[in-house]
Amino acid sequence: MGSQHPAITDDTIFPGLGLNEKLFSEVGSHRRGRQHVNPLKLDLMSPPGPMDWPLLFSNPHLPLVVDVGSGYGRFCLAMAKVEEEGGVPHNYLGIEIRDAAVDRANEWASALGLAGRVRFLLANATLFLDQILDSYPAPIDLITIQYPDPQFKRRHRKRRIVQPSLVDAAARRLAPGGRVLLQSDVLEVGAEWVAGKVAEDMRDHFAANSAFELESGHGEPRAVFFHASTNGIEKNSDMEQDTSKGIKSPRFRDGGWLHNNPLVCVKTVPTEREVLTLARGDPVFRVLVEKRADQSRA
């Protein structure tokens, strides 16, 4: 989640943004919000209003990239900037549950001249991704879910971003061949009171939906590493229920984790959390899945 690290101002990390100290201090620096927000609080349990895509984007007929849990938005902003150097242009929609982060990100987009292609929306994507994307008039090429709040406590499992409702929405709204990037720096947490698996839980939810398959890069032995959690299947989890129905092991387990960020558009663009994780020398658990070509968009 990028919203935890608003003060990263190294222009070499986020190419072309110029999010230096001057811009950081002058645009949106007054925005202060809570680090942790309950996604199930009352005002996030209603969908946003109808999406006016021509109002949001200068050209709403460009393909769309959706960043779920977009934080302060540097990933979307940097991707849009990098695309100016080459590649297929996209619109970018960041969806975030922290209102201060959304306000700051939209102010940065305006200050950088990117408001016509990059917008940020306050909404609960877990519940309302389907409704948000329903009327988008062009293909949806990519959905990213990067370093979401792991919601360690077992009783908070339902607050995690990746739930069956979100996976089903992604399957319906992505274009055939559209991709989903999942990234986390938390594989598991080994304590009785916590929810256990984190990165595997995200992966396994997508594996449970037959509309998705691993992207071909997972088939390159040098591109992946293998690291499995020590926890068994979690009690009362979706996977435990699947096992009780005769599903022995989720798909994608043999595909490993990608060593490198696979989203390369002239340059690789990280999130704020990714920058700090790699600086510590910690591993990142990445999976790239794609919607099967024989699956039409709803």
Order of alpha helices (4+ residues) and beta strands (2+ residues): alpha-alpha-beta-alpha-beta-alpha-beta-alpha-beta-alpha-beta-alpha-beta-beta-alpha-beta-alpha-beta
